[in-house]
Amino acid sequence: MGTGVVTALVSRRRISIAAGVDWRLVVYGGALHAFHHPPVGHPVVPGVGYHPRHAQRAWRDVVDLLAECLPVTE
């Protein structure tokens, strides 16, 4: 038995598999919330932090996913 996010992910996985939905989950180890946004002169918030390497990886993953799901045809 899980709680919180883990339970939600397991439940969604079971529903998605039953419905035949293709899905993926990517976890960027060590990345905090809002890891894609560089700091912009505001106070440091605990649990929030820019991670440049993961930001680049995440952006590449988004572009790849869009290319897969929305291919450009000429």
C-alpha atoms as an extended CHARMM CRD file, in Angstrom:
* protein
*
        74  EXT
         1         1  MET       CA              0.0000000000        0.0000000000        0.0000000000  PROA      1               0.0000000000
         2         2  GLY       CA              1.3680000000        3.3840000000       -0.9660000000  PROA      2               0.0000000000
         3         3  THR       CA              0.3830000000        6.9360000000       -0.2410000000  PROA      3               0.0000000000
         4         4  GLY       CA              0.4470000000       10.2840000000       -2.0080000000  PROA      4               0.0000000000
         5         5  VAL       CA              2.1990000000       10.5660000000       -5.3380000000  PROA      5               0.0000000000
         6         6  VAL       CA              3.2660000000        6.9230000000       -5.4790000000  PROA      6               0.0000000000
         7         7  THR       CA             -0.3420000000        5.7450000000       -5.0840000000  PROA      7               0.0000000000
         8         8  ALA       CA             -1.5400000000        8.1560000000       -7.7620000000  PROA      8               0.0000000000
         9         9  LEU       CA              1.1490000000        6.9610000000      -10.1790000000  PROA      9               0.0000000000
        10        10  VAL       CA              0.4100000000        3.2880000000       -9.5580000000  PROA      10              0.0000000000
        11        11  SER       CA             -3.3340000000        3.8700000000       -9.9990000000  PROA      11              0.0000000000
        12        12  ARG       CA             -2.8100000000        5.8290000000      -13.2240000000  PROA      12              0.0000000000
        13        13  ARG       CA             -0.4780000000        3.1210000000      -14.5100000000  PROA      13              0.0000000000
        14        14  ARG       CA             -3.0640000000        0.4140000000      -13.9260000000  PROA      14              0.0000000000
        15        15  ILE       CA             -5.8170000000        2.4540000000      -15.5710000000  PROA      15              0.0000000000
        16        16  SER       CA             -3.5660000000        3.3920000000      -18.4950000000  PROA      16              0.0000000000
        17        17  ILE       CA             -2.4890000000       -0.1960000000      -19.1150000000  PROA      17              0.0000000000
        18        18  ALA       CA             -6.0990000000       -1.3810000000      -18.9700000000  PROA      18              0.0000000000
        19        19  ALA       CA             -7.0790000000        1.3380000000      -21.4630000000  PROA      19              0.0000000000
        20        20  GLY       CA             -4.1260000000        0.6180000000      -23.7760000000  PROA      20              0.0000000000
        21        21  VAL       CA             -2.6130000000        4.0700000000      -23.2470000000  PROA      21              0.0000000000
        22        22  ASP       CA              1.0560000000        4.5700000000      -24.1650000000  PROA      22              0.0000000000
        23        23  TRP       CA              2.6930000000        6.6060000000      -21.4170000000  PROA      23              0.0000000000
        24        24  ARG       CA              6.0530000000        7.2710000000      -19.8250000000  PROA      24              0.0000000000
        25        25  LEU       CA              7.4700000000        8.6900000000      -16.6270000000  PROA      25              0.0000000000
        26        26  VAL       CA             10.8920000000       10.3160000000      -16.5320000000  PROA      26              0.0000000000
        27        27  VAL       CA             12.5720000000       11.0170000000      -13.2100000000  PROA      27              0.0000000000
        28        28  TYR       CA             15.5790000000       13.3340000000      -13.1570000000  PROA      28              0.0000000000
        29        29  GLY       CA             17.5610000000       12.2940000000      -10.0850000000  PROA      29              0.0000000000
        30        30  GLY       CA             18.5970000000       15.1620000000       -7.8540000000  PROA      30              0.0000000000
        31        31  ALA       CA             16.3430000000       17.6800000000       -9.5800000000  PROA      31              0.0000000000
        32        32  LEU       CA             14.1450000000       19.8490000000       -7.3910000000  PROA      32              0.0000000000
        33        33  HSD       CA             10.8040000000       21.4810000000       -8.2030000000  PROA      33              0.0000000000
        34        34  ALA       CA             11.0250000000       24.0750000000      -11.0000000000  PROA      34              0.0000000000
        35        35  PHE       CA             14.4530000000       22.7290000000      -12.0070000000  PROA      35              0.0000000000
        36        36  HSD       CA             14.0190000000       24.1670000000      -15.5010000000  PROA      36              0.0000000000
        37        37  HSD       CA             13.8900000000       27.8220000000      -14.4540000000  PROA      37              0.0000000000
        38        38  PRO       CA             17.0870000000       29.7090000000      -13.6330000000  PROA      38              0.0000000000
        39        39  PRO       CA             16.9500000000       31.9880000000      -10.5600000000  PROA      39              0.0000000000
        40        40  VAL       CA             15.6850000000       35.5130000000      -11.2310000000  PROA      40              0.0000000000
        41        41  GLY       CA             16.4570000000       37.7270000000       -8.2550000000  PROA      41              0.0000000000
        42        42  HSD       CA             13.9330000000       36.2710000000       -5.8220000000  PROA      42              0.0000000000
        43        43  PRO       CA             14.5180000000       34.6680000000       -2.4400000000  PROA      43              0.0000000000
        44        44  VAL       CA             15.5840000000       31.0340000000       -2.3820000000  PROA      44              0.0000000000
        45        45  VAL       CA             12.6180000000       28.7540000000       -1.7800000000  PROA      45              0.0000000000
        46        46  PRO       CA             13.2960000000       25.3980000000       -0.0910000000  PROA      46              0.0000000000
        47        47  GLY       CA             12.7530000000       22.4740000000       -2.4610000000  PROA      47              0.0000000000
        48        48  VAL       CA             12.9990000000       24.6720000000       -5.5660000000  PROA      48              0.0000000000
        49        49  GLY       CA             16.1620000000       24.9220000000       -7.5940000000  PROA      49              0.0000000000
        50        50  TYR       CA             17.5540000000       25.2420000000      -11.0890000000  PROA      50              0.0000000000
        51        51  HSD       CA             19.4740000000       22.2460000000      -12.4180000000  PROA      51              0.0000000000
        52        52  PRO       CA             20.9970000000       23.1320000000      -15.8220000000  PROA      52              0.0000000000
        53        53  ARG       CA             21.8870000000       19.5830000000      -16.9240000000  PROA      53              0.0000000000
        54        54  HSD       CA             18.4210000000       18.2400000000      -16.1350000000  PROA      54              0.0000000000
        55        55  ALA       CA             16.8150000000       21.3130000000      -17.7070000000  PROA      55              0.0000000000
        56        56  GLN       CA             18.5950000000       20.5250000000      -20.9880000000  PROA      56              0.0000000000
        57        57  ARG       CA             17.6520000000       16.8420000000      -20.7780000000  PROA      57              0.0000000000
        58        58  ALA       CA             14.0200000000       17.6170000000      -19.9880000000  PROA      58              0.0000000000
        59        59  TRP       CA             13.7450000000       20.0670000000      -22.8800000000  PROA      59              0.0000000000
        60        60  ARG       CA             15.2430000000       17.4890000000      -25.2520000000  PROA      60              0.0000000000
        61        61  ASP       CA             12.7290000000       14.9200000000      -23.9550000000  PROA      61              0.0000000000
        62        62  VAL       CA              9.8150000000       17.3280000000      -24.5940000000  PROA      62              0.0000000000
        63        63  VAL       CA             11.0070000000       18.0820000000      -28.1370000000  PROA      63              0.0000000000
        64        64  ASP       CA             11.4550000000       14.3500000000      -28.8450000000  PROA      64              0.0000000000
        65        65  LEU       CA              7.9880000000       13.5580000000      -27.4870000000  PROA      65              0.0000000000
        66        66  LEU       CA              6.3940000000       16.2680000000      -29.6260000000  PROA      66              0.0000000000
        67        67  ALA       CA              8.2480000000       15.0290000000      -32.6930000000  PROA      67              0.0000000000
        68        68  GLU       CA              6.9840000000       11.5160000000      -32.0030000000  PROA      68              0.0000000000
        69        69  CYS       CA              3.3730000000       12.5130000000      -31.3310000000  PROA      69              0.0000000000
        70        70  LEU       CA              3.0920000000       15.3900000000      -33.8120000000  PROA      70              0.0000000000
        71        71  PRO       CA              5.3240000000       14.4750000000      -36.7450000000  PROA      71              0.0000000000
        72        72  VAL       CA              5.9070000000       17.1170000000      -39.3880000000  PROA      72              0.0000000000
        73        73  THR       CA              4.8460000000       15.8870000000      -42.7930000000  PROA      73              0.0000000000
        74        74  GLU       CA              5.7840000000       17.6380000000      -45.9980000000  PROA      74              0.0000000000
